Structures are given as structure tokens and as C-alpha cells.
Amino acid sequence: MARILHIETATDICSIAVSDGLELLSIQTADGVRQHAAQITLLIQSVLGQARFSLSELDAVSVSSGPGSYTSLRVGTSTAKGICYTLDKPLIAVDTLQSLALASLNMEREEGLYLPMIDARRMEVYTARFDATNEQLTEAAPLIVAADTFQEELDKGIPLILSGNGAEKCKKILPASGIVYSPVVCSAAHLIPLALQRYEAEQFENVAYYSPFYLKPPNVTKSKKKLL
């Protein structure tokens, strides 16, 4: 079976896991804004220690590819690329939204539209639509959530299953009926089935040129201080 290190840093959650095939061997998670760079190496050492094998014994490294936080994605990507380049291991990119949709599908087992959501400040989220087979129906895009955002689907009686850290704020403004709020949030464990599929199909990234899917440029605030 394939031994894969999984790196998930698309949101405030920094999650690292090791799997052998579909079996989760070890997982460690740190939750904190801008703590990824300080935590990621320690978490990798911890999960490898618990799994009782070294980086050199890995068959591949998978990384959550976004969309998500610009800075957080860069930390995860640079770490994954560094390991793959140094040890000549394959790099696997796993779509963050698809991994959330699949995890909520496995948990909820509902027919309907699966809408994984990544928080993107205020009432904006990054999202895409998936069906009950985890097939992606729409491209990932930013969406400003309003009270009537999904009214057409709700009027047709289509169940909506929302997940991810962007779903929580939707509870305040969306209708109470017709929507399931799955507790699934980003986790390295959710990368396992999709990463294994890509490993077996040899769908690897070019380590030198790979970059994550940011969707939007970083939010840079200009300093108001006057230069002397």
C-alpha cells in the first residue's frame, strides 16, 4: 500500500496526517491564526514518530491545493515541495473543496447539493457545487452569501448540505429549513481517499512549477504611515 504524508493548511487549521492506503495511521492538528509556519515541522515530526517511519520511507506527499488563505496555502505548499524535492518523492495536489464535499458526503449520506465553503472574510466564501457522487458541478468561485442566495434551489426542494469553516456564518442569514450544516471542516484526514486515487493513477504535480489555487490575490493593506 502507499504511505502518504498529508498536509492541510488552507484555513486557520494546520493539520498533518500519515496514511497507509486508506488507513489513517496518525494525525495531528493545530488551530490558530498565523501559527502554521511555527507548527508544521513539529506536527510532521510528531505524526511520523507515531506512525513509526521516516520521511524517506514515504511513497508520496499530498497537499491541500486550495482555495483558501494565501499565506496558509503557501506554508503548506512550500513544505510539501521541499520534502518532495529533497527526497525525490511524488507530489499530489488535492482540491480543498472536493475533499470537504467528499467528507461531508461520507458523513451525511444525503441526496442533494454539497456546498463546501471556505471563509473569505465578512459574508464571502469560496465554494463550488458537488453532487451526491462527489462530481464537481461548478467551478470554485467567491460567493457573497445573502438571505436569498440559494432560494431557487430551496424552492425546488433540493436539499443543501453545507460544510467547511465558511458554513457557520451562513446559519445567521439563511433559512432554517432545507439546509443541513455538516460539522466537517478542513482536516488532513479528508485528503486520504482523493490522494490515494491520484497516487494510483500517477497524477503527480511538477514539484518545480506547482503552485496552489489561491482563487484571489492576497489582501494587502497599504501602510498609512508617511515616509520620511
N, C-alpha and C positions, 0 to 999 in steps of 0.2 A: 504494500500500500504506500501511498505518497505521504511523506512527512512534510507538512507545510506550516510555516510561521505566518500568522495573520496579523495585520496592522490596521487598526481602525482609528483615525484621528479627524474625521470630517466635522465633528462638533466639539463641544466642550469636554466630551468623554474621550479619554485616551485608553483604548482597550487593546490588549495583546493576547493572542491565543496560539496554541500549538495543537495541531490535529494529526492523526494518522488515519488516512482515508476519511470517513465521515465521523470518526470518533474524536471527540474533544478530549484532549489529554490534560490541558492546563489552560487557565485563563486568569488574567489579572487586569484590573480596571482602576483608573484614577480619574476622578471627576473634579475638574477645576479649570477656571478660565486661565488661559495662557500658561498652563503647567506642563504642556506636552513635551517641550524640549528638555525640561528638567527630569521628567518621569520616564520617558520612553525607553531609554537604555536600561534603567533599573528594572522596568517591567519585563523587558525581553530576557534579561538575565534570570529573573525570577521564574518565568514560565518554562524556560529551558531547563532550569535546575529541577523544577517539579516533574517535568517530563523525562528527565534523566538522559538527555542527549545534548550535543553541542551544535553550534551553528553549522559546522562543517558536515554534520550528518543530515541536514535538511535537504529535501528534494526541490523545494521552491519557496518563494516568499510571495504572499498576496498582500495587496494594499487596497484599502477603500479609495476609489478614484474620484469621489465627489458626485454631485456638487456639495459644497459645504463651506466652512470657514477657510478663507485664503491662507492665513498663517498656519492653521492647524493641518491643513492638507499638505502644505509644504514640508512640515516637520515629518509627517508620516512617509511622504514620498521620498524625501532625501535619505531617510533612514533605510527604507526598503532598497533603494537604488544602491546605497553604499554597501549593504550586505551582499546584494546580488553581484555587484561589480567586483568586490574583493574576493568572493568565494566562487565566482562563476556559476551562480545559481539562476534559474529562470525567474522572471518577474511576472506576476499575474495581477492584472487590474480588475477589480470587482466594482461594478456600479453601486454606489451607496444606496440609491433609491430602490433599485431592484432587490438588493439584499434585505432592506426593510420590508418591502412588499412581500417577499417570499416568507420571511419570518412571521409576519402577521397572518399570512395565508395559512401557514402551518399551525398557528395558534388558534385562529378563529374558525377556520373551516367553513367559511360563509361564501355563498354566491354573491356577486356584486362587483363594484369597482373598488380597487385597492388604491389608496392615495397616501403614499408615504410622504412625509413633509419634514423638511429641514428648516429650522428657524433662520430667517434672514432679516431680522430687525423689524421692529414695530409690528404691523399686521401682514408683513410679507413673508412668504415661504417659498422654498424651492420644491417643486413637486412634479410628478408625472403620473399618468394613469396606467394601471395594470389590471388585467382580468384575473379570473379565478384559476388560471393555469400559469400565472406569472408572466404572461406575454405582455410586453410593453405596448400600450395603445397610443400614447402621445409622447412627444419629445419632452425632456426635462425643461422647465421654464420657471421664471419667477412669477408668483401669483399674489396679488393683494386680496386677502380674504375679507369679504363683506357678508352681511346677513343673507343676501340673495345669491351668493356665488354659485351654489350647487342647486338652486331652486328647480331648474329644468329637470335634473336627474331625480330629485326628490318627488316632483310632481308625477313622474313616470313610474314611481315606485321602485326605483333602482337603489338597492342598499349601498351605502358608502362605508368603507372601512378605512379610518384614518389612523396613521401611526407616525412615529418619529417625534422629535422634540418640538416640531412646529405645530403638532396637532393640539397640544394642550391649550394654547391660547384661542383656538377656534371654538372651544366649548362655550366661551363667553358670548359669542355672537351668532353662532349657527343654530338652527332649530334642534330641539331635543330629540325628536323622533326621526327615524330613518337613518341614523348615523351611529356606527359602532366606533368607539375610541379604543383601539388596541393599545395595550401598555408597552408595546415593542418600541425600543429606542436603539440607537446605534450600539453595536457590540461586535467585537472581532469574531465571536462565535457565529454570527449571522453570515459571515463571509465563507464559511467552510463549504457548504454544498456547491455554491457557484464557482468557487476557486477550484474545487476538485474537478468539476466539469471542464473547466478551461485547461487544467493540467492534463487531463486525459486526452483532450482534443489538441494539445500542444498549442494553445492560443496564448502565446507569450508576448510580452512587450519588449521593445528595443530599449535596453537599460540606458543607453546613452541619450536617447531622444525623448523618452517618455515624460509627460507632464500630466498632472491631474486635471480634471474637468472643473474649473473654478466657476463657470457659468457667468459670473460677474467679476469685474476688476475689484481689487481691494478698496475698502473705504478709507481713503487717506484724508485726514484733516489738516489743513494748512495752518501753520502757526500764526497767531495774531501778534506775536512779538515783533517789534521793529528792530531791524538790523542796524547796528551802529556803523 
